[in-house]
Amino acid sequence: MDRLLVLVRHGQSEWNLKNLFTGWKDPGLTEQGIAEAHKAGEQLKDLKLTFDLAFTSVLSRAQKTLDIILGELGQTGLETFKDQALNERDYGDLTGMNKDEAREQFGEEQVHIWRRSFDVPPPGGESLKMTAERVLPYYKAEILPKVLAGKRTIVAAHGNSLRSLIMELEGLSPEEILKRELGTGTPIIYRLDENGGVISVQDLAD
Ligand SMILES: O=C(O)[C@H](O)COP(=O)(O)O
């Protein structure tokens, strides 16, 4: 049985382009982000992958990315579950702030820690650990059982909500997740064993 799970971060958003902390705000995709989503769909199509189920957040940048990918696969209208558990990490007081201005105000190191560490939240926001505390229960309750039942599944979400899931899937340490970046619109293909362990990972960015 093929236990297929594909994760993909949304394509570039309007606030990614403006270099603004986005979190739970809901900007759309840029033209580049739309093109990235089409390319992701084409990559999956070239690999002859199709899906039985889709999951995404309640934010439009992820939903639009998913719609474009499914369109490329001829699977528009595929059964899709949308849940805020998969939303991007909440950036709290940094939301809407320019990332370079934040670096000037708070220092390069502090901003890196807020963006990429496991358990240090941005002011008023969520740490990766706090994000995982909503992503992982949802994954284990709603997504994993369907993958283990052989439902080929795609999850279109966000840089940090996916990093929290990847940390679990790949058994990464807090030190290792610090270095893990996800490109926009780049599918990562996992095949799982009967216990949900990872047999193989194929990052289409590579
Ligand atoms: O929410 C955001 O600002 C981005 O989607 C992710 O930001 P980060 O890459 O700085 O964590």
The ligand as an ORCA input file, in Angstrom:
! r2SCAN-3c Opt
* xyz 0 1
  O       4.274     34.576      8.383
  C       5.239     35.008      7.739
  O       5.794     36.099      7.861
  C       5.838     34.090      6.701
  O       4.874     33.341      6.095
  C       6.822     33.195      7.377
  O       7.683     34.034      7.966
  P       9.105     33.518      8.413
  O       9.706     32.811      7.219
  O       9.806     34.796      8.779
  O       8.864     32.603      9.578
*
